[in-house]
Amino acid sequence: MRILGQVAFLLLLGCICCQNNRNAKSGGKSSKKTGNQNQSGDVAQSPPEDDTHPAPGRAAAESGREAAAAGRAAAQQTDEMRLHHLRNTQVTCNDGTAAGFYLKEFRGSRRWLLFLEGGWCCYNKETCDSRYQNIPRLMSSSGWPQTKRGSGILSSQAEENPHWHNANIVFIPYCSSDVWSGTGPAPTPPRPRQGREKEKDRNATDYTFMGSLIIREVINDLVPKGIKQAKVVMLTGTSAGGTGVLLNIEKVASQLELLGAETQVRGLVDSGWFLESKQQRSPDCPETVSCSPEDAIKKGLRLWNGAVPDKCRQLYKRGEEWQCFFGHKLYATLTSPVFVVQWLFDEEQLRVENIYLGGQSLSEQQWLYMQNLGKEFKNSLRDVTAVFAPSCLSHTLITKSNWMNFQVKGTTLPRALQCWDRSLQDANRNNRTTAKGCPFHLVDTCQWPQCNPTCPALVDQATQQELTLLQMLVAMGLDLQRLGLSPQGNAGSLASMVSNGG
């Protein structure tokens, strides 16, 4: 009996030890899983586990879940955005291929940044055929990669993007060639008298233009991803994408409101604030480079079935809607807050006037136009509440990896955006008062191109050597002494201009 009692005691002790070990393992497993969830930012709870009837392969399933959580956490540390094609297959690129977007999620964030790519436009059969042949990615999704990496404000690295790195980032490729204004097939044109015109109109409809519809469908597809819970949605874009922000921001705000989202929609327009051309030229321009922006828009609007914001359209008679593509005419009609980023000597604006930096020649008349361009941009931006306008020769800014290097009056663009962000929490759109030391209406006061010491360097296209502005002007054939710009005679005044910039 004594022996049987000892055996029973040892068996009981063994059961207790096994139970303790199992509890310890269970506790360690739970702790590990919680750590992964916190690291990935995913606060969703796992379903309760049934310890009474463990399912076959449960250990493997748990291992898979933990690996997936670790993968999500690792993905948070990269700038990788993944391609998603639109669920609505009726909304397409120019050539009928599926439109889409790239998404980099930051789980738990209620801030969304939607970026519209730029790339100007095409406006008739000839320019669209040429575009399709030379830059097919701007008209078709067939060659798009599965992933993209963001830079500048699209970066997920805090060192490169201190204020927006932890937002959900959406890159919307430009494949509609319509400055993001197209709403579907163009209306059937009236029967022309000339057979040649009939052929041209018929062939022009070979492409579809759905830029505005693409933005609408991207937002619909982001609903399951959580955009309805967004606190802030910032619609951004560069060049034609910046103009697309101005044209679509009110639609985006209305769409999110109809979806039940309680969010503030804002706009960030980079290098999309174009001015009308000064050159007199034939409106029948067969090539993009020979067409003024207003003539291109006039021609394109009919082809694209383009749409402009209602309040702006009401200001102009039928046939004059093209004027709403110019920010200085459209801005005052918008109710959503907009921040404008604009180089005062925008290279694309210069190209409209056939001025190419580093080109073969520059006439005195073209140099005078360059000098006056900065003043014209300043005048057009006078009533813009939030603006960052360096006196530099360049084009686009927010997606440059070194975008934090440029300053106006000692303030960088990321800092100005942060100040604007803070002010919008309870600000009146027309109120320019800012927190002390936190400005966001920043326009250079110096008058010359490149007078801001933080400007991007000018580079000779033939030699890839960095040049000063005066060296560039000499290389382009200007007689500096004739224009009173001799480096020897004006060194002091030029130094003064530079020191007053920035």
N, C-alpha and C positions, 0 to 999 in steps of 0.2 A: 504493500500500500504506500509505504514511504517513497518507493521508486516511482510508482505511478503518479504520485503527487508532484514529485520533482519534474517529471516529464511534462505534466500539465502546466506547471508554472513556466517552464522554458518555452512551451508553445505560445502561451499567453504573452510573454515578453517579446517573442519574435513578431507577433501580430502588431503589437504596439509600435515596434520599431519600423515595420513596413509602412504602417499608416502615416507615421511622422515623415518618413522619406517621401511618400507620395505627396503629402501636403506641401513639403518643401519644394518639390519639383513643380507642382502646380503653381505655387506662389512665384517662383522664379520665372516660369513661363509667362505668367500674367504681367509681371513687372517688365519683362523684355518687350512684350507687345505694346504696352503703354508707352514705353520709351520711344519706340518707332513711330507711333502715331503722333506724339508730340513733336518729334523731329520733322516729320513731313508736313506738319501744320494741318493734318486732317483730324478734325475733332469728332467725326462720326463714330458712334459706339458700335462695337461688334455685337452680333446677336448672342444671347446667352447660350452657353454650352450645356448639354445634357450629360452629366457625369455617369448617370445610371446606365445608359445604353450608348456607349461610344461607337460612332460610325466607323466602318472599315476605312483605312487610309487617312484617318483624322490627323495623324502626325504629319503626313506629307502635305495635307491641305493647309495645316497651320504654318508649316515651313514655307509654303508657297505664298501665303498671305504676308508673312513677315518679309520675304524677299521682295514682294511687290511694294510694300510700304517703304523698304529701304531704297528701292529703285526710285520711288516718287521723291523721297527725301534727297537723293543724289541729283535728280532732275531739277530740283529747286535751285541747285547751285550752278546751273548752266544757263546759257542764253538760247537754248534750243527751242524752236517753235515748230510745231507739227502741222502738216497740211490736212485740212478737212475740206472736202467738196460739199457744196450746198446740197441739202436734202431736196430742195425744189429744183428738179432737173430742167425746168422750163426757163430758168434764169441762167443765162450762159455768157461766155466770152463772145467776142466778135465773130469767131468762126464756128460757134455752136458747141464748143467743148465746155465742160463743166467749170463754172466759176467756183471760187472757194476762198478760204482764209487760212492763215497760220495762227496757231494758238499756243501761248505759253501760260499755263495756269499757275497762279500762286494761291494755294489753298488757304482759305480763311480770309483772304483779302476781299474787301468790298469796294476796291478801286479798280476801274477798268480803263485801259487806254486802247482806243481803236485807231489804227494808223492807215491812212489812204496813200498809196504809192502815187508818184507823179510820172510824167512822161508826155506832156502836151497832148495832141489829138490828131485825128485825120478828119477830113470834112468833105471828101468826094471820092469817086472811084480811084482816080490816079493816086492821091495821097494815101488812101487806105491800102491799095495794092502794094505801093512802095513800102509802107510801114510793115505790112504782113511779110514781105520778102526780107526786109533788113532787120526788123526787131520783132520777130514772131511772138516772143514772150509777152509783149504788150497787147496781143490780140488773141492769144490762145493759151490754154493751160497744159497743152500736151507735153511741154518740156519742163514743167515746174518740178523742182526737187521735192522730196518728201519732208525735208526739214530746212529751216533757215536759222541763222543766228542774228540777234539784234545788236545794234550799237547805238551809242548816244542815249537818247531817251527811251530806246527800245531795249536797252541792256538790262539784264537782271543782276548786274554786279554793282554793289553799293558804291564802290570807288569811282565807277564811271557814270553812275546814275543815282545820285544820293537821295533824291526825293521820290522817284517813281519806280525804283527797282523792284519793289515788293507789290506791284500791281499785276493784275491779269493783263497780259499784253497780246493784242490781236493785230496782225499785219494782214491787210487786205490788198492782194496784188491787183494792179491796174491792167485790165484786159478788155476794156470797153471803149477806149479811145474817144471818149465823149466828155472829158472833164467831169466825170462822175454825175452827169446830168441826164443820161438817156433813160427813157421809160418804155422801151420796147420798139416794135416795128414802126418805122416812119409811116405817116399817113400817105395813102396813095396820091401821088401828085396829079394835078389836072393834065389832061392830054395835051402835050406840046405841039406846036405847029411844025417845028423842025424835026426831021427824022433823027438827026444826030443827037439832039437834046433828049429825045425819047429813049434812045439807046443808053445814053449816059445815066438817066434817072433809073432805068430798069436795072442796070448793072450795079448801081450804087447800093441797092437794097440787098445785095448778096451777103452783107454783114448785118449783125444785130447789135444794137447799142443799148445796154441795160445797166449803166453804171449806178444810177440811183436805186434801181431795183436790187442790185447786188448788195448794197449797204443794208437795205431793208431785210433781205433774207439772211444776211450774216447775223443780224441782231436776233431774228427769230430762232436761228440755230444755236445762239448762245443762251437762250432761256434755260434749257436743261443744265447749263454750266453755272447758272447762278446770277446772270446779269440783272434779273429782276430784283435781286437783293442788294444791288450796288448802291453805295452811298454817293459816289462820284463816277460819271462816265465822261472821259475826255476824248473828243473826236479830234484827231490830229492829222496832218498831212503836209507834204512838201510839194512845191511847185504846183502842177495841175491838181495834185492831191490837196494842197492848201486851199486852192479855189474851190475844190469839191467840199471842203469843210464848210466854207461860207454858204454854198448852195444847199447843203443838206442838214445843217445842224438843227434847224427848226423841225424838220421832218423826224429826225432821230429823237428829239425831245418829245414830240407828240406821240410817236410810236411807243416809247417806253412808258409814257403816262397811260396810254390805252392798255398796255400790258399790266398795269397796276404797280409799276415801279415807282417808289418814292426816292428819286435820285436827282441830283443836280447835273445837268448836261452842260459841258463847257467845250469851247473850241480853241485849238492851237493851230494857227495858220503860219506856215513857214515858207517864205519866198513864193507865195501865191497871190500877192497883192500887186497885180500888174497895172501899168498905166497905158493909156491909149498911145498909139504911135504918132510921131510928129511928121513922118514922111508922107508926102503925097505919092500914091502909087495906084496902079490899076487894080480895081476890085476883082478883076478876073485873073486871080493868081493860081497858076497850075501847080505850084510847088509850095510846100510848107514854108521854106525859107524866104519865099518872095511874098508871103501873105502877112499882112498886119494882124495882130491879135483880134481886132474887132471884125475884120473881114472873114477870118477863119471861123469865128464864133457865129457870125451871121449865116455863113454857108452851112456850118455844122448843125445849128439848132434844128433846121428842118429835117436833115438827114437822121439825126439822133432821136427825133421827137423829144427834144430836151425840155426839161422842166426847171423853172426858177422859183424862188420863194414867193408866195402869194403877195405879201405886203410890197415887195419890190416890183413885181409884175404890174400891180395896180398903179404904179407911178408912171408907167410908160405905155404909149399906145401900141397897138398890135404891130408887130414887125420890129419893135424897138427893144424887145426883151433881152437882147444881147448885152445891153448896158448893165444888167444885173450880174454879169460875170466879173465886173470890176469892183473890187472891195471898197474903194472910196465912194462908190454909189450905193452899194448894198449894205454896208456896215450899219448905217443909222436905222435901218428897218428891222434889225435883228433884236430879239429879246434875250437870247441866251448869251452869257458872257463869253467874250472872245479875246484871246491874246494874239497879237500880231508880231511875228518875227520877220524882219525884212532888212537885208543889206541895202544901204542907201545907193550903192552903185552895182545893182544886180546884173550879173553877166548875161542872163537870159534876156533881160530888158534891153541890154546893149545889142545883143544879137538881132533883136527885132529891127534895130536901126542899121544892121549890117556892120556892126562894130565888133571885131573879134580881137581880144587881147592876145598878143603874141602873133597876130596875123602879119601879112606882108606890109600893110600900109595903114596910116591913120591920117585923115585930112584935118585941117584946122577947124573946119565946120563940125566934124565928128568930135574933136576934142572939146569944143565949146558945148556940144550936147552933153558930153560926159560931165563937164563941170556943173551944168544946170540940173542934171538928173537928181543929184542929191537934194537940191532945194525943192524940186517938185515932189519927191518922196516925202520930205519933211512936211510940206504943206498938206499933202494928202493924209498924213498920219496925225495931224494936229489934234483932232477930236477923238482919237482912239484912246480908250481908258488905259489899256495895258499893252505896252509895246516895247520891243527891244530892237533898236535899229543902229547898228554900227556903220561907220563911214568907211566901208571896205568894198573892194571888188571881189565878189564871190557869188555863189548861188547855193542855197539850202544850208541848213545849220544843225537842226536838232538831231539828225541821225549820224553826225560825224562823231567818231570816237573821241576826238579832242574838243568836243563842244564846250567843255568847262573852261577852256583857255581864253575864250573871247570875253571881253568886258566892255561895258559902256559906263562911263563915270564911276569906275571902280567896282561895278557889280556884274557878276556873271549871269548868264541866262538861267541856269538851274536855281540860283539864289533868287532871281527876279520871279521865277515861276512859283517858288515856295512862298514868297511874300504875297503874290497874287492869290495863291491858294488860301493863305491865312485870311486875307481880306475878304474873300468871298463867303466866309462862314456867316457873316452877317452884314455884308456890304451892299450898298446901293450901286447899281451898275454905273451910274453917271457920277459917282463920287470918287474923286481921285485922291482923297486924303489917305495917307499910308502911315503905318506904324513907323516911328522914328528909326531911321537907319535901315528901312526895309522898303525901298522904292521898286515900282514896276512900270513906271512910264519913263523909259530910258531911250533918248534919242541923242546921238552925237551932235555936238555943237560945232565942231570943226568942219571946214567947207570942202576940203579936197578929198579925192579918192586916196585911200590908204593912210589918211592922217591919224587914224587910231593906231597906237603902237601895238595893239594885240591882233591886228588884222592877219589873215592867212597870207603867207608869202606868195609873191608873184613868181611864176616859173616860166622860163623860156621853153617853149614847146620843142624847139629843135635841139637845144643843148641840155635841157633839164636843169639848167643853172638858175639859182634864185637871183632875181633882179629887183632893184628899187623901181619905183614908179617912173622916175626920170630916165633911168636906163632903159626901161621898157618903151617909153615914148621915143627915145632916140633910135632904138632898134626898129621902131615902126615908122621911122622917116620924118618925124617932126623936127623942125628947126627951133630948138629951145630958145636961142637968143632972139629970134624973130618974135617969139611969143612972150618974151620977157621972163623966161623960165630958166635962164642960165644957172647951172648948179653953183658956179662961183659967185654970181651976183645975188643969188637969192637964198644962200645957205641959211642965213639967219632967220629969214621969214619962214622958210620951210621947217626949220627946227621948231619955231614958235607954233606953227600949225600942228605939228606932231605932238608937242607937249600939251597942247590944249585939247587933244582928242582923248578918247577912251573914257 
